[in-house]
Amino acid sequence: MTDFIKGLRNFRRGAWEMVASALIAAGVVMLMQPFALALFSWSFVVTLTGTVMFIIVSHFPE
């Protein structure tokens, strides 16, 4: 089992911050793409979820 999976399972900050950052980045990419309206429609929800998740995860132990 890798350190990343162990960090997710044990609720460690580093692994969950990467997941939250990836969600934020995916939401921004979804917002800027000009092809699919469905992706654009869900971009705000994905970005908001990643942001709230990042705020919560920042209180996890190292």
PQR file with spaces between the fields and no chain letter, atoms N, CA, C, O and H, PARSE charges and radii, in Angstrom:
ATOM       1  N    MET     1       0.844   -1.176    0.000 -0.4000 1.5000
ATOM       2  CA   MET     1       0.000    0.000    0.000 -0.0000 2.0000
ATOM       3  C    MET     1       0.890    1.241    0.000  0.5500 1.7000
ATOM       4  O    MET     1       1.838    1.319    0.782 -0.5500 1.4000
ATOM       5  N    THR     2       0.605    2.190   -0.847 -0.4000 1.5000
ATOM       6  CA   THR     2       1.470    3.367   -0.957 -0.0000 2.0000
ATOM       7  C    THR     2       1.195    4.342    0.183  0.5500 1.7000
ATOM       8  O    THR     2       0.198    4.229    0.896 -0.5500 1.4000
ATOM       9  H    THR     2      -0.165    2.127   -1.483  0.4000 1.0000
ATOM      10  N    ASP     3       2.107    5.305    0.335 -0.4000 1.5000
ATOM      11  CA   ASP     3       1.946    6.323    1.375 -0.0000 2.0000
ATOM      12  C    ASP     3       0.713    7.190    1.122  0.5500 1.7000
ATOM      13  O    ASP     3       0.062    7.646    2.062 -0.5500 1.4000
ATOM      14  H    ASP     3       2.917    5.397   -0.244  0.4000 1.0000
ATOM      15  N    PHE     4       0.401    7.409   -0.144 -0.4000 1.5000
ATOM      16  CA   PHE     4      -0.782    8.219   -0.467 -0.0000 2.0000
ATOM      17  C    PHE     4      -2.059    7.552    0.025  0.5500 1.7000
ATOM      18  O    PHE     4      -2.902    8.200    0.645 -0.5500 1.4000
ATOM      19  H    PHE     4       0.929    7.038   -0.907  0.4000 1.0000
ATOM      20  N    ILE     5      -2.202    6.269   -0.249 -0.4000 1.5000
ATOM      21  CA   ILE     5      -3.393    5.530    0.190 -0.0000 2.0000
ATOM      22  C    ILE     5      -3.450    5.468    1.717  0.5500 1.7000
ATOM      23  O    ILE     5      -4.521    5.605    2.308 -0.5500 1.4000
ATOM      24  H    ILE     5      -1.517    5.743   -0.753  0.4000 1.0000
ATOM      25  N    LYS     6      -2.302    5.264    2.348 -0.4000 1.5000
ATOM      26  CA   LYS     6      -2.255    5.246    3.815 -0.0000 2.0000
ATOM      27  C    LYS     6      -2.662    6.605    4.375  0.5500 1.7000
ATOM      28  O    LYS     6      -3.367    6.674    5.381 -0.5500 1.4000
ATOM      29  H    LYS     6      -1.431    5.153    1.868  0.4000 1.0000
ATOM      30  N    GLY     7      -2.228    7.672    3.740 -0.4000 1.5000
ATOM      31  CA   GLY     7      -2.591    9.013    4.194 -0.0000 2.0000
ATOM      32  C    GLY     7      -4.080    9.283    4.063  0.5500 1.7000
ATOM      33  O    GLY     7      -4.677    9.928    4.925 -0.5500 1.4000
ATOM      34  H    GLY     7      -1.655    7.616    2.923  0.4000 1.0000
ATOM      35  N    LEU     8      -4.684    8.788    2.978 -0.4000 1.5000
ATOM      36  CA   LEU     8      -6.128    8.948    2.816 -0.0000 2.0000
ATOM      37  C    LEU     8      -6.880    8.162    3.881  0.5500 1.7000
ATOM      38  O    LEU     8      -7.838    8.655    4.477 -0.5500 1.4000
ATOM      39  H    LEU     8      -4.199    8.264    2.278  0.4000 1.0000
ATOM      40  N    ARG     9      -6.437    6.954    4.105 -0.4000 1.5000
ATOM      41  CA   ARG     9      -7.130    6.079    5.048 -0.0000 2.0000
ATOM      42  C    ARG     9      -6.995    6.594    6.476  0.5500 1.7000
ATOM      43  O    ARG     9      -7.931    6.466    7.266 -0.5500 1.4000
ATOM      44  H    ARG     9      -5.659    6.554    3.621  0.4000 1.0000
ATOM      45  N    ASN    10      -5.857    7.169    6.817 -0.4000 1.5000
ATOM      46  CA   ASN    10      -5.607    7.647    8.178 -0.0000 2.0000
ATOM      47  C    ASN    10      -5.943    9.127    8.357  0.5500 1.7000
ATOM      48  O    ASN    10      -5.631    9.709    9.396 -0.5500 1.4000
ATOM      49  H    ASN    10      -5.097    7.273    6.175  0.4000 1.0000
ATOM      50  N    PHE    11      -6.569    9.732    7.365 -0.4000 1.5000
ATOM      51  CA   PHE    11      -6.963   11.146    7.414 -0.0000 2.0000
ATOM      52  C    PHE    11      -5.779   12.053    7.731  0.5500 1.7000
ATOM      53  O    PHE    11      -5.820   12.843    8.674 -0.5500 1.4000
ATOM      54  H    PHE    11      -6.822    9.259    6.521  0.4000 1.0000
ATOM      55  N    ARG    12      -4.730   11.928    6.932 -0.4000 1.5000
ATOM      56  CA   ARG    12      -3.573   12.809    7.065 -0.0000 2.0000
ATOM      57  C    ARG    12      -3.712   13.968    6.100  0.5500 1.7000
ATOM      58  O    ARG    12      -4.318   13.834    5.037 -0.5500 1.4000
ATOM      59  H    ARG    12      -4.697   11.287    6.166  0.4000 1.0000
ATOM      60  N    ARG    13      -3.152   15.101    6.472 -0.4000 1.5000
ATOM      61  CA   ARG    13      -3.357   16.340    5.732 -0.0000 2.0000
ATOM      62  C    ARG    13      -2.813   16.295    4.308  0.5500 1.7000
ATOM      63  O    ARG    13      -3.491   16.736    3.381 -0.5500 1.4000
ATOM      64  H    ARG    13      -2.660   15.210    7.335  0.4000 1.0000
ATOM      65  N    GLY    14      -1.623   15.779    4.118 -0.4000 1.5000
ATOM      66  CA   GLY    14      -0.969   15.852    2.811 -0.0000 2.0000
ATOM      67  C    GLY    14      -1.759   15.202    1.691  0.5500 1.7000
ATOM      68  O    GLY    14      -1.945   15.798    0.630 -0.5500 1.4000
ATOM      69  H    GLY    14      -1.072   15.420    4.871  0.4000 1.0000
ATOM      70  N    ALA    15      -2.223   13.989    1.922 -0.4000 1.5000
ATOM      71  CA   ALA    15      -2.948   13.265    0.875 -0.0000 2.0000
ATOM      72  C    ALA    15      -4.288   13.923    0.570  0.5500 1.7000
ATOM      73  O    ALA    15      -4.659   14.061   -0.596 -0.5500 1.4000
ATOM      74  H    ALA    15      -2.072   13.505    2.784  0.4000 1.0000
ATOM      75  N    TRP    16      -5.012   14.328    1.600 -0.4000 1.5000
ATOM      76  CA   TRP    16      -6.326   14.942    1.382 -0.0000 2.0000
ATOM      77  C    TRP    16      -6.210   16.332    0.773  0.5500 1.7000
ATOM      78  O    TRP    16      -7.088   16.748    0.016 -0.5500 1.4000
ATOM      79  H    TRP    16      -4.711   14.216    2.547  0.4000 1.0000
ATOM      80  N    GLU    17      -5.129   17.065    1.094 -0.4000 1.5000
ATOM      81  CA   GLU    17      -4.926   18.372    0.454 -0.0000 2.0000
ATOM      82  C    GLU    17      -4.687   18.211   -1.043  0.5500 1.7000
ATOM      83  O    GLU    17      -5.130   19.043   -1.834 -0.5500 1.4000
ATOM      84  H    GLU    17      -4.416   16.728    1.709  0.4000 1.0000
ATOM      85  N    MET    18      -3.992   17.148   -1.436 -0.4000 1.5000
ATOM      86  CA   MET    18      -3.787   16.906   -2.865 -0.0000 2.0000
ATOM      87  C    MET    18      -5.108   16.618   -3.567  0.5500 1.7000
ATOM      88  O    MET    18      -5.336   17.095   -4.679 -0.5500 1.4000
ATOM      89  H    MET    18      -3.632   16.472   -0.793  0.4000 1.0000
ATOM      90  N    VAL    19      -5.979   15.841   -2.927 -0.4000 1.5000
ATOM      91  CA   VAL    19      -7.287   15.541   -3.513 -0.0000 2.0000
ATOM      92  C    VAL    19      -8.117   16.825   -3.636  0.5500 1.7000
ATOM      93  O    VAL    19      -8.745   17.066   -4.667 -0.5500 1.4000
ATOM      94  H    VAL    19      -5.794   15.454   -2.024  0.4000 1.0000
ATOM      95  N    ALA    20      -8.115   17.638   -2.585 -0.4000 1.5000
ATOM      96  CA   ALA    20      -8.872   18.890   -2.618 -0.0000 2.0000
ATOM      97  C    ALA    20      -8.319   19.836   -3.682  0.5500 1.7000
ATOM      98  O    ALA    20      -9.086   20.484   -4.394 -0.5500 1.4000
ATOM      99  H    ALA    20      -7.604   17.442   -1.748  0.4000 1.0000
ATOM     100  N    SER    21      -7.013   19.918   -3.793 -0.4000 1.5000
ATOM     101  CA   SER    21      -6.404   20.778   -4.816 -0.0000 2.0000
ATOM     102  C    SER    21      -6.727   20.288   -6.219  0.5500 1.7000
ATOM     103  O    SER    21      -6.951   21.090   -7.126 -0.5500 1.4000
ATOM     104  H    SER    21      -6.389   19.391   -3.214  0.4000 1.0000
ATOM     105  N    ALA    22      -6.750   18.977   -6.398 -0.4000 1.5000
ATOM     106  CA   ALA    22      -7.105   18.420   -7.705 -0.0000 2.0000
ATOM     107  C    ALA    22      -8.557   18.739   -8.053  0.5500 1.7000
ATOM     108  O    ALA    22      -8.867   19.017   -9.211 -0.5500 1.4000
ATOM     109  H    ALA    22      -6.567   18.326   -5.662  0.4000 1.0000
ATOM     110  N    LEU    23      -9.448   18.701   -7.062 -0.4000 1.5000
ATOM     111  CA   LEU    23     -10.844   19.071   -7.313 -0.0000 2.0000
ATOM     112  C    LEU    23     -10.966   20.541   -7.710  0.5500 1.7000
ATOM     113  O    LEU    23     -11.717   20.876   -8.626 -0.5500 1.4000
ATOM     114  H    LEU    23      -9.196   18.475   -6.122  0.4000 1.0000
ATOM     115  N    ILE    24     -10.238   21.409   -7.029 -0.4000 1.5000
ATOM     116  CA   ILE    24     -10.264   22.835   -7.365 -0.0000 2.0000
ATOM     117  C    ILE    24      -9.748   23.041   -8.785  0.5500 1.7000
ATOM     118  O    ILE    24     -10.351   23.776   -9.567 -0.5500 1.4000
ATOM     119  H    ILE    24      -9.629   21.137   -6.285  0.4000 1.0000
ATOM     120  N    ALA    25      -8.636   22.395   -9.118 -0.4000 1.5000
ATOM     121  CA   ALA    25      -8.073   22.533  -10.466 -0.0000 2.0000
ATOM     122  C    ALA    25      -9.027   21.984  -11.525  0.5500 1.7000
ATOM     123  O    ALA    25      -9.182   22.581  -12.591 -0.5500 1.4000
ATOM     124  H    ALA    25      -8.146   21.798   -8.483  0.4000 1.0000
ATOM     125  N    ALA    26      -9.663   20.853  -11.238 -0.4000 1.5000
ATOM     126  CA   ALA    26     -10.620   20.291  -12.193 -0.0000 2.0000
ATOM     127  C    ALA    26     -11.799   21.222  -12.391  0.5500 1.7000
ATOM     128  O    ALA    26     -12.285   21.373  -13.512 -0.5500 1.4000
ATOM     129  H    ALA    26      -9.537   20.368  -10.373  0.4000 1.0000
ATOM     130  N    GLY    27     -12.267   21.849  -11.323 -0.4000 1.5000
ATOM     131  CA   GLY    27     -13.371   22.794  -11.438 -0.0000 2.0000
ATOM     132  C    GLY    27     -13.014   24.002  -12.281  0.5500 1.7000
ATOM     133  O    GLY    27     -13.836   24.481  -13.063 -0.5500 1.4000
ATOM     134  H    GLY    27     -11.872   21.727  -10.412  0.4000 1.0000
ATOM     135  N    VAL    28     -11.797   24.499  -12.130 -0.4000 1.5000
ATOM     136  CA   VAL    28     -11.359   25.648  -12.934 -0.0000 2.0000
ATOM     137  C    VAL    28     -11.231   25.261  -14.401  0.5500 1.7000
ATOM     138  O    VAL    28     -11.626   26.027  -15.280 -0.5500 1.4000
ATOM     139  H    VAL    28     -11.129   24.111  -11.495  0.4000 1.0000
ATOM     140  N    VAL    29     -10.689   24.091  -14.671 -0.4000 1.5000
ATOM     141  CA   VAL    29     -10.585   23.609  -16.061 -0.0000 2.0000
ATOM     142  C    VAL    29     -11.973   23.431  -16.663  0.5500 1.7000
ATOM     143  O    VAL    29     -12.209   23.786  -17.817 -0.5500 1.4000
ATOM     144  H    VAL    29     -10.368   23.468  -13.956  0.4000 1.0000
ATOM     145  N    MET    30     -12.890   22.876  -15.868 -0.4000 1.5000
ATOM     146  CA   MET    30     -14.269   22.706  -16.348 -0.0000 2.0000
ATOM     147  C    MET    30     -14.908   24.056  -16.661  0.5500 1.7000
ATOM     148  O    MET    30     -15.701   24.167  -17.596 -0.5500 1.4000
ATOM     149  H    MET    30     -12.698   22.588  -14.930  0.4000 1.0000
ATOM     150  N    LEU    31     -14.567   25.077  -15.886 -0.4000 1.5000
ATOM     151  CA   LEU    31     -15.123   26.411  -16.092 -0.0000 2.0000
ATOM     152  C    LEU    31     -14.609   27.047  -17.372  0.5500 1.7000
ATOM     153  O    LEU    31     -15.335   27.796  -18.025 -0.5500 1.4000
ATOM     154  H    LEU    31     -13.923   24.987  -15.126  0.4000 1.0000
ATOM     155  N    MET    32     -13.364   26.756  -17.741 -0.4000 1.5000
ATOM     156  CA   MET    32     -12.751   27.431  -18.885 -0.0000 2.0000
ATOM     157  C    MET    32     -12.900   26.712  -20.209  0.5500 1.7000
ATOM     158  O    MET    32     -12.606   27.289  -21.256 -0.5500 1.4000
ATOM     159  H    MET    32     -12.775   26.147  -17.211  0.4000 1.0000
ATOM     160  N    GLN    33     -13.349   25.465  -20.190 -0.4000 1.5000
ATOM     161  CA   GLN    33     -13.446   24.737  -21.455 -0.0000 2.0000
ATOM     162  C    GLN    33     -14.686   25.189  -22.239  0.5500 1.7000
ATOM     163  O    GLN    33     -15.730   25.447  -21.638 -0.5500 1.4000
ATOM     164  H    GLN    33     -13.588   24.997  -19.339  0.4000 1.0000
ATOM     165  N    PRO    34     -14.587   25.287  -23.555 -0.5600 1.5000
ATOM     166  CA   PRO    34     -15.708   25.803  -24.354  0.2800 2.0000
ATOM     167  C    PRO    34     -16.568   24.726  -25.029  0.5500 1.7000
ATOM     168  O    PRO    34     -17.415   25.070  -25.853 -0.5500 1.4000
ATOM     169  N    PHE    35     -16.384   23.441  -24.713 -0.4000 1.5000
ATOM     170  CA   PHE    35     -16.995   22.386  -25.499 -0.0000 2.0000
ATOM     171  C    PHE    35     -18.269   21.808  -24.905  0.5500 1.7000
ATOM     172  O    PHE    35     -19.255   21.642  -25.622 -0.5500 1.4000
ATOM     173  H    PHE    35     -15.696   23.162  -24.043  0.4000 1.0000
ATOM     174  N    ALA    36     -18.275   21.501  -23.629 -0.4000 1.5000
ATOM     175  CA   ALA    36     -19.398   20.775  -23.026 -0.0000 2.0000
ATOM     176  C    ALA    36     -20.112   21.655  -22.003  0.5500 1.7000
ATOM     177  O    ALA    36     -19.513   22.094  -21.021 -0.5500 1.4000
ATOM     178  H    ALA    36     -17.473   21.636  -23.046  0.4000 1.0000
ATOM     179  N    LEU    37     -21.373   21.901  -22.239 -0.4000 1.5000
ATOM     180  CA   LEU    37     -22.152   22.725  -21.327 -0.0000 2.0000
ATOM     181  C    LEU    37     -22.354   22.035  -19.980  0.5500 1.7000
ATOM     182  O    LEU    37     -22.436   22.707  -18.952 -0.5500 1.4000
ATOM     183  H    LEU    37     -21.859   21.544  -23.037  0.4000 1.0000
ATOM     184  N    ALA    38     -22.434   20.721  -19.973 -0.4000 1.5000
ATOM     185  CA   ALA    38     -22.614   19.987  -18.719 -0.0000 2.0000
ATOM     186  C    ALA    38     -21.399   20.176  -17.798  0.5500 1.7000
ATOM     187  O    ALA    38     -21.558   20.362  -16.591 -0.5500 1.4000
ATOM     188  H    ALA    38     -22.368   20.175  -20.809  0.4000 1.0000
ATOM     189  N    LEU    39     -20.201   20.130  -18.362 -0.4000 1.5000
ATOM     190  CA   LEU    39     -19.007   20.376  -17.551 -0.0000 2.0000
ATOM     191  C    LEU    39     -18.997   21.792  -16.997  0.5500 1.7000
ATOM     192  O    LEU    39     -18.669   22.008  -15.831 -0.5500 1.4000
ATOM     193  H    LEU    39     -20.072   19.980  -19.342  0.4000 1.0000
ATOM     194  N    PHE    40     -19.360   22.755  -17.839 -0.4000 1.5000
ATOM     195  CA   PHE    40     -19.425   24.142  -17.392 -0.0000 2.0000
ATOM     196  C    PHE    40     -20.457   24.303  -16.283  0.5500 1.7000
ATOM     197  O    PHE    40     -20.228   25.047  -15.329 -0.5500 1.4000
ATOM     198  H    PHE    40     -19.626   22.579  -18.787  0.4000 1.0000
ATOM     199  N    SER    41     -21.583   23.617  -16.396 -0.4000 1.5000
ATOM     200  CA   SER    41     -22.647   23.731  -15.409 -0.0000 2.0000
ATOM     201  C    SER    41     -22.232   23.184  -14.047  0.5500 1.7000
ATOM     202  O    SER    41     -22.658   23.712  -13.019 -0.5500 1.4000
ATOM     203  H    SER    41     -21.769   23.012  -17.171  0.4000 1.0000
ATOM     204  N    TRP    42     -21.416   22.146  -14.020 -0.4000 1.5000
ATOM     205  CA   TRP    42     -20.999   21.541  -12.767 -0.0000 2.0000
ATOM     206  C    TRP    42     -19.703   22.144  -12.213  0.5500 1.7000
ATOM     207  O    TRP    42     -19.276   21.776  -11.119 -0.5500 1.4000
ATOM     208  H    TRP    42     -21.069   21.718  -14.854  0.4000 1.0000
ATOM     209  N    SER    43     -19.081   23.052  -12.944 -0.4000 1.5000
ATOM     210  CA   SER    43     -17.775   23.576  -12.537 -0.0000 2.0000
ATOM     211  C    SER    43     -17.830   24.307  -11.199  0.5500 1.7000
ATOM     212  O    SER    43     -16.928   24.151  -10.376 -0.5500 1.4000
ATOM     213  H    SER    43     -19.428   23.351  -13.833  0.4000 1.0000
ATOM     214  N    PHE    44     -18.868   25.096  -10.971 -0.4000 1.5000
ATOM     215  CA   PHE    44     -18.955   25.831   -9.713 -0.0000 2.0000
ATOM     216  C    PHE    44     -19.083   24.876   -8.530  0.5500 1.7000
ATOM     217  O    PHE    44     -18.442   25.076   -7.498 -0.5500 1.4000
ATOM     218  H    PHE    44     -19.601   25.222  -11.640  0.4000 1.0000
ATOM     219  N    VAL    45     -19.902   23.847   -8.672 -0.4000 1.5000
ATOM     220  CA   VAL    45     -20.107   22.877   -7.590 -0.0000 2.0000
ATOM     221  C    VAL    45     -18.803   22.148   -7.279  0.5500 1.7000
ATOM     222  O    VAL    45     -18.470   21.936   -6.113 -0.5500 1.4000
ATOM     223  H    VAL    45     -20.423   23.685   -9.510  0.4000 1.0000
ATOM     224  N    VAL    46     -18.070   21.766   -8.313 -0.4000 1.5000
ATOM     225  CA   VAL    46     -16.804   21.046   -8.115 -0.0000 2.0000
ATOM     226  C    VAL    46     -15.777   21.949   -7.451  0.5500 1.7000
ATOM     227  O    VAL    46     -15.075   21.518   -6.536 -0.5500 1.4000
ATOM     228  H    VAL    46     -18.341   21.938   -9.261  0.4000 1.0000
ATOM     229  N    THR    47     -15.678   23.194   -7.897 -0.4000 1.5000
ATOM     230  CA   THR    47     -14.731   24.134   -7.305 -0.0000 2.0000
ATOM     231  C    THR    47     -15.094   24.433   -5.855  0.5500 1.7000
ATOM     232  O    THR    47     -14.219   24.479   -4.990 -0.5500 1.4000
ATOM     233  H    THR    47     -16.248   23.545   -8.640  0.4000 1.0000
ATOM     234  N    LEU    48     -16.363   24.635   -5.591 -0.4000 1.5000
ATOM     235  CA   LEU    48     -16.815   24.908   -4.228 -0.0000 2.0000
ATOM     236  C    LEU    48     -16.567   23.713   -3.312  0.5500 1.7000
ATOM     237  O    LEU    48     -16.147   23.888   -2.168 -0.5500 1.4000
ATOM     238  H    LEU    48     -17.074   24.598   -6.293  0.4000 1.0000
ATOM     239  N    THR    49     -16.820   22.519   -3.795 -0.4000 1.5000
ATOM     240  CA   THR    49     -16.566   21.308   -3.010 -0.0000 2.0000
ATOM     241  C    THR    49     -15.081   21.186   -2.670  0.5500 1.7000
ATOM     242  O    THR    49     -14.719   20.880   -1.534 -0.5500 1.4000
ATOM     243  H    THR    49     -17.161   22.377   -4.725  0.4000 1.0000
ATOM     244  N    GLY    50     -14.233   21.427   -3.656 -0.4000 1.5000
ATOM     245  CA   GLY    50     -12.795   21.370   -3.409 -0.0000 2.0000
ATOM     246  C    GLY    50     -12.336   22.422   -2.418  0.5500 1.7000
ATOM     247  O    GLY    50     -11.462   22.155   -1.593 -0.5500 1.4000
ATOM     248  H    GLY    50     -14.527   21.676   -4.579  0.4000 1.0000
ATOM     249  N    THR    51     -12.911   23.612   -2.488 -0.4000 1.5000
ATOM     250  CA   THR    51     -12.529   24.688   -1.574 -0.0000 2.0000
ATOM     251  C    THR    51     -12.955   24.378   -0.148  0.5500 1.7000
ATOM     252  O    THR    51     -12.165   24.528    0.784 -0.5500 1.4000
ATOM     253  H    THR    51     -13.620   23.829   -3.158  0.4000 1.0000
ATOM     254  N    VAL    52     -14.196   23.946    0.026 -0.4000 1.5000
ATOM     255  CA   VAL    52     -14.675   23.587    1.370 -0.0000 2.0000
ATOM     256  C    VAL    52     -13.886   22.397    1.915  0.5500 1.7000
ATOM     257  O    VAL    52     -13.539   22.353    3.095 -0.5500 1.4000
ATOM     258  H    VAL    52     -14.838   23.823   -0.731  0.4000 1.0000
ATOM     259  N    MET    53     -13.614   21.453    1.050 -0.4000 1.5000
ATOM     260  CA   MET    53     -12.831   20.288    1.464 -0.0000 2.0000
ATOM     261  C    MET    53     -11.431   20.710    1.905  0.5500 1.7000
ATOM     262  O    MET    53     -10.909   20.186    2.889 -0.5500 1.4000
ATOM     263  H    MET    53     -13.896   21.488    0.092  0.4000 1.0000
ATOM     264  N    PHE    54     -10.823   21.648    1.191 -0.4000 1.5000
ATOM     265  CA   PHE    54      -9.484   22.127    1.545 -0.0000 2.0000
ATOM     266  C    PHE    54      -9.507   22.816    2.907  0.5500 1.7000
ATOM     267  O    PHE    54      -8.586   22.643    3.705 -0.5500 1.4000
ATOM     268  H    PHE    54     -11.246   22.074    0.392  0.4000 1.0000
ATOM     269  N    ILE    55     -10.547   23.592    3.175 -0.4000 1.5000
ATOM     270  CA   ILE    55     -10.653   24.273    4.474 -0.0000 2.0000
ATOM     271  C    ILE    55     -10.772   23.254    5.602  0.5500 1.7000
ATOM     272  O    ILE    55     -10.138   23.404    6.646 -0.5500 1.4000
ATOM     273  H    ILE    55     -11.296   23.733    2.527  0.4000 1.0000
ATOM     274  N    ILE    56     -11.578   22.224    5.393 -0.4000 1.5000
ATOM     275  CA   ILE    56     -11.758   21.194    6.416 -0.0000 2.0000
ATOM     276  C    ILE    56     -10.474   20.388    6.604  0.5500 1.7000
ATOM     277  O    ILE    56     -10.065   20.110    7.731 -0.5500 1.4000
ATOM     278  H    ILE    56     -12.093   22.102    4.545  0.4000 1.0000
ATOM     279  N    VAL    57      -9.853   20.022    5.506 -0.4000 1.5000
ATOM     280  CA   VAL    57      -8.656   19.182    5.542 -0.0000 2.0000
ATOM     281  C    VAL    57      -7.485   19.912    6.192  0.5500 1.7000
ATOM     282  O    VAL    57      -6.601   19.273    6.763 -0.5500 1.4000
ATOM     283  H    VAL    57     -10.186   20.248    4.591  0.4000 1.0000
ATOM     284  N    SER    58      -7.469   21.225    6.114 -0.4000 1.5000
ATOM     285  CA   SER    58      -6.349   21.974    6.709 -0.0000 2.0000
ATOM     286  C    SER    58      -6.304   21.829    8.225  0.5500 1.7000
ATOM     287  O    SER    58      -5.317   22.215    8.852 -0.5500 1.4000
ATOM     288  H    SER    58      -8.187   21.743    5.651  0.4000 1.0000
ATOM     289  N    HIS    59      -7.356   21.280    8.820 -0.4000 1.5000
ATOM     290  CA   HIS    59      -7.367   21.047   10.257 -0.0000 2.0000
ATOM     291  C    HIS    59      -6.971   19.620   10.623  0.5500 1.7000
ATOM     292  O    HIS    59      -6.913   19.288   11.807 -0.5500 1.4000
ATOM     293  H    HIS    59      -8.158   20.967    8.310  0.4000 1.0000
ATOM     294  N    PHE    60      -6.697   18.773    9.636 -0.4000 1.5000
ATOM     295  CA   PHE    60      -6.268   17.394    9.887 -0.0000 2.0000
ATOM     296  C    PHE    60      -4.835   17.409   10.415  0.5500 1.7000
ATOM     297  O    PHE    60      -4.099   18.364   10.168 -0.5500 1.4000
ATOM     298  H    PHE    60      -6.744   19.043    8.675  0.4000 1.0000
ATOM     299  N    PRO    61      -4.427   16.356   11.144 -0.5600 1.5000
ATOM     300  CA   PRO    61      -3.038   16.294   11.622  0.2800 2.0000
ATOM     301  C    PRO    61      -2.072   15.990   10.482  0.5500 1.7000
ATOM     302  O    PRO    61      -2.447   15.417    9.459 -0.5500 1.4000
ATOM     303  N    GLU    62      -0.835   16.384   10.686 -0.4000 1.5000
ATOM     304  CA   GLU    62       0.215   16.098    9.706 -0.0000 2.0000
ATOM     305  C    GLU    62       0.374   14.621    9.620  0.5500 1.7000
ATOM     306  O    GLU    62       1.205   14.132    8.855 -0.5500 1.4000
ATOM     307  H    GLU    62      -0.531   16.849   11.518  0.4000 1.0000
